[in-house]
Amino acid sequence: MSMPWRDRAGRFSPLKAAILALVLAPGLVLALRWMLHDLGPRPYDVAIHELGSWAIRLLIATLAVTPLRRLLRWPSLIATRRMLGVSSACYAVLHLALFAVDLKLDLALILAEMVKRIYLVVGSVALLGLLALAATSTDRMVRRMGGKAWQRLHRLVYPLTALGLLHFAMQSKIDVTQPVLLAGMLCLALACRLAPAAPGRSGALHVAALAAASAAATAGCEALWHALATGVDARLVLQANLLPDAGPRPAWWVAATGFALALAVAWRARVAAPVAAGAAARA
């Protein structure tokens, strides 16, 4: 069995080792805080929330791998996608397991809670789907299922991510800053994946335009959620996204991330151009 920090040839991969360290860090920090009694008066609630949040973050990071690989001309990045996806499923399992432990592993009580709280049903469906994707993520399962069937199954990651975000927003109740921010990041990742730049257009300018559109969609998502779920006037939420004294809103962070990516794309293109020119001259 190949170790997660090695590439397909069995060599040590600094990139995979770095990603492994990054995906383990939140869990290790949370465990340390638990041991140090640093999670406040309701440690189970804090830990459950943190584990679930990281499951969604890693799932969105998984979906961002393909567009980042293309935009940054970084082919080796694809080797991290499986690790990120499986890590997301692991955090989701720990999220559910700790919830069950908090309820003393009382199956009747757990089922009663699920009946009373629809967001638990939504989250459970998302978790079951993630487990199916994680279980079929190996090379052996790809060969066994066949490429087309495997791709059809793993396209479910998009609706499963949406269900995970819905679960997060529903349990967050009034303060949906984090789920809205993650929804905006998902929007940006999907926009970069599904709307590639046309031939001859600047990739950096294209990404900047997608960033602006994703930020606007994020603000709209936040306003719509509050209008439907809390009764807050959507116009007030939209205005808050335009007023500096309201503090940085999720849409701002989405825009900043997208514009930073646009700068990275421009830098990568500038670095790659002399290399390509030199290769052409040698040919």
N, C-alpha and C positions, 0 to 999 in steps of 0.2 A: 504493500500500500504506500503510495507516494505521500510524502509529508507536504503539508500545505504551503511551506516556504520554498518548495522546489518547483522548477518548471517541468515541462513534459519530458525533457531529456534527463531529468534527475539532478540538474545543477541547481545550486543555491540561487534564488531569485531575490535580489534586494527589494524589488517592487512588491512582490508577494509577501515578503517578510514584513515590510512596512505596513501593508494593508492589514495583515494578520494582527500586528501590534495595535493598530488603530481600532479594529473591531473588537478586540479583547479589552481595550482600555476602559470603556464605560462600565462594563460588568465588574472589572477588578476594582475600579474606584467606588462603585456602589457597594461592593462587598466590604471594602475597607471602611467606608462610612458606617455601614451596619455594625461592624465590629467595634467601632469607636463610639457607637451610640450617637451618631451625628445626623440622624434622619428625623429628628423632632419627636413630638409626642405620639405621632401615628406613623411609625416606620414602615409598616406594611403598605399603607396607602402611597407613601412616597416611592417606595421601591417598585410597586406594581406600575405606577405611573411612569417612572423612568424606564423600566424595561419595555413597556409598550411604546413609548416615544422613540426609543432607539430602534425598535423593530421597524417602525415606519420610516425613520430616517435612512436606515440601511437599505430598505426596499427601494426607496427613491434613488439612493446612490447607485443601486444595481441598474436601474433603468437609465441612469445618466451615463453609464459606461460607454454604450455604443455611440451616442452623439459626441461624447468627448473624444473618443478614439478617432473619429473621423475629423472633427474640427481641429484637434490639436496634432493630427498626423502622428498618433502614438499607438501603433498597432499592438504593442505588448500589453496595453491596458486591458485588453479583452480577457487576459488570463486571470484577472481579479474578479470578474463578474460572478462566477460560480461561488467564490468564497463570500462575497458580499450577500448574495441571495440566501445561501445556507445560514449565514450568521443572522440574517434578518429572521428566518424561521426559528432559530435557536432562541433569540431574544423573545419572540412571540410565545414560544412554549414556556419559557421561564415566567413570562408575564401571567399566563394562565395558571401555571403551577403554583405561583405564589398567591394568586387570588384564591385558589382552592385551599391552600394551607391556611390562609387567613380565615377561611370559613370552616376550619377544623376538619377538612376533607369530608365534610358531611354532604353526601351526594344529594340527598333530598333537599337540603338547604340551597345547594348550588343550583339545582334545577328550579327551585322556587324563585331564586333571584333572577334567573334567566327569563322566567315567565313574566316577572314584574318589570324587568328592565330590557327593553327591546335592543338597546345598544349592545348588550351582552350576546344576544343572538347574532347580531351583525358581526361582532368581533369573532365569534366562534366559527361562523361560516368562512370568514377571511382566514382564520388560522388553519382550518382543515384544508383549504385550498393551498395555502403556503406549504403545508406539510407534504401535500401531493407533489408540488413542484420540487421541493427539496429532495424527496425520495427518488425522483426521476431525473435528477440533475447529473448523474454520473455518465461517463462515456459508455459504460455497459448498457445502461437503460436507453441511451440514444440509439445504439445499435439494435437493441431488442425491439424497441417500438418502431424504428424507422424514422428517418429524418422528418418527413412531412407530418406524421402523427405526433411526434415529439414537439414540433413547432406549434401545431394547433393547440396542444395542451398548455404549452408555456406562454401562449398569448393571453391566457387567463390572468397573467400577472397584472394586466392593466385594470380589469374590473376588481380584482382582489385588492389592489392598492387603493382604489376608490372606496371599497368597503372598509378598509382599515382606517382611512382618513375620516369616513363618516362615523365610525365607531369612536374615534378619538374626539371628534367635534361634539358628538352627542353626550359623551361622558364629561366633557369639559364644561358643558352648560353655557354660562355667560361669557367667560373668558376663553375665546377661541383663537387667541393670537397664534399659538403654536400650530394647531391644525391648519389654520388659514395660511400661515407661512409655508408649511410643508406642501399644501395644495398648490401654492404659487410656484414652488420649486419644481413640483411635478409638472405643472403647466409649462414651465420653461424647458425642462428636459424633453418633454414630448414635442414641443414646438421645434426645438433644434433637431429632433430626430425625424419628424414627419414633414418638415418644411425646409429641405436643403436649399442652399443658394443656387440660383440659376447659373448656367455657364457664363463666365465673363463678369459676374458680379462679385463684389468684394465680400468675402466671408465675414470679415469683421463688422462691416456695416449691416450685413444681413442679421447677424447675431444681435447687434445693438437694437435693430428694429424689433426682433422677436422678444428681446428683453423688455422693451417699452410696452409691447402688446401683452406680454405675460404679467407685467406689473399692473396694467389696467384691468386685466382679467382677475387678478388677485383682489384688487380693491372692490371690484364688482361682486366677487364671491363672498367677501366679508360683509358687504352691505346686504346682499341677498339673504345670507344666513341670519343676520340679526333681524331683518324684516320678517322672515318666516318663523324663526325660533324664539325670538325675544320680544318682538313687537317694536323694537327701536326703529325710528324713521331712517330708511336707507339713505336719504339725503344727508343726514347728519354724519353717518359713517363715511360716506364719500367725501364730505367736507373735511373730516378729520385726516383723511389721506392727503389733503392739500395744504394743511396748516402746520407749519413747523413747530408751533408751541404745543401741538398735540403729541409730540414725541414720534420717534420712528415707527412707522406702521409696517406690517408684513409686506405690503406692496413695495415699500422703499427698499427693503432687504432683497427682494426678488430682482428689482431693477439694478441694484448695486452688484449683485452676483452676475447678472447677465452682462452688464457693461464691463465688469472685470474679465469675464470670459471673452468678450469681444476684443479687449486689449491683448489677452493671451493669444487669441487667434491671429491678430495682426502681427504680434511679435514672432509667432511661430512661422508665419508665412515669410516674414522678412529673413529669418534665419535659414529657412528651407530653400529660398530662391537661389542664393549663391551655390549651395550644395548641388541643386538640380542643374544649374548652369555648368558647373564643373564636370558633372557626370556626362552631360551632353557633349561638352568639348572633348572629353576623353574618348567618347564613343566615335 
